[in-house]
Amino acid sequence: MPLFASEPRLSTATPVLRTTPLNALHLELGARMVPFAGYSMPVQYTAGLMAEHHHTRQAAGLFDVSHMGQLRLEGADAAAAFETLMPVDVIGLAPGKQRYGLLLTDEGTIIDDLMFVNRGDNLFVIVNGACKEGDIAHITQRIGSRCNVIPMPERALLALQGPKAVDALKRLVPGVEKLVFMTGGAFDWQGADLFITRSGYTGEDGFEISIDGERAEAFARALLDQPEVKPIGLGARNSLRLEAGLCLYGNDIDTTTTPVEAGLNWAMQKVRRTGGARAGGFPGADKVLGQLDGTVPVARKRVGLIALERVPVREHTGLQDASGRQVGEVTSGLLGPTIDKPVAMAYVAADQAAAGTRLNAIVRGKPVAMEVSPMPFVPQRYHRG
């Protein structure tokens, strides 16, 4: 059985796996390596998934996310051009601020989710590893005549997550403690230029750190020398993000789902919605805006589920209502180490999406009672200042 939801669908057909600048360090630390997004990545270290999960919730976990794509968009028209690809306020994002975005198809479904920062003279964009080549091609094809689209494969990306992440990082990089959630800035560590945002994908306070690949291992070792920090693999990253109610691209969102079906309405600011100053003008706008204002029906919705029995319910498990009618399917699921209950995300028929609705997951032919639950499953602890 896979340790995390996306493991079986990724990379098994990839003939040669790429490695990150931290590959030798992962092996030295005893990591179990698996194919992920075309890379050989650590799924867990010797402490194991559960210990790594709890350590991140209680102290600070260091993740290698260098497989993700980094790029920058340069030029006076970059923000206006990028905004044509997403239902998101890009033009209005102040320098030093970060925002979550969604690349959409012309049908209004999700090509990828991403993070971007206004760095004053450019937009710094981080996309998912499995999607990065396609994303860069898409962005270049759509707006490459209006701005410079510059991939940054020379950069590594580390995530330091947990309530004590700030204590560890500020010893090495004084000043990072002044950042608040979804802001970023340029810093220096022993002559290496860093770009650090106070963000992450675990629900905890934490940081994502872009650094030249040649300096990444030395910086990672310096972080691991801090008493709060331990290395964490992709297995715990998955359980942490699921407890935090955050989507995994390829499981919970993809080119078959719209932002509204996925419950990502919060990611579409008022200025881009019907009646807003810059409403529409992005791919699939008629459908997405129609779903937002109720003129286009939404047949299914993403929900959180908690099992009422201690039985983990995995992705692709079917969901039935009390009458036995098929009403949905689980997209991510596991035993949440912090909440200590089986939790899942699923798409269900819109009339089955209200909190408290009872459904049955069919696991090995037997029904497992589940209840629709608000997300996140554990409180988010971002540092908002």
Secondary structure, 3 states (H helix, E strand, C coil): CCCCCCHHHCCCCCCCCECCCCHHHHHHCCCEEEEECCEEEEEECCCCHHHHHHHHHHCEEEEECCCCEEEEEECCCHHHHHHCCCCCCCCCCCCCEEEEEEEECCCCCEEEEEEEEECCCEEEEEECHHHHHHHHHHHHHHHCCCCEEEECCCEEEEEEECCCHHHHHHHHCCCHHHCCCCEEEEEEECCEEEEEECCCCCCCCEEEEEEEHHHHHHHHHHHHCCCCEEECCHHHHHHHHHHCCCCCECCCECCCCCCCCCCCHHHCCHHHCCCCCCCCCCCCHHHHHHHHHCCCCCCEEEEEEEECCCCCCCCCCEEECCCCCEEEEEEEEEEECCCCEEEEEEEEEHHHCCCCCEEEEEECCEEEEEEEECCCCCCCCCCCC
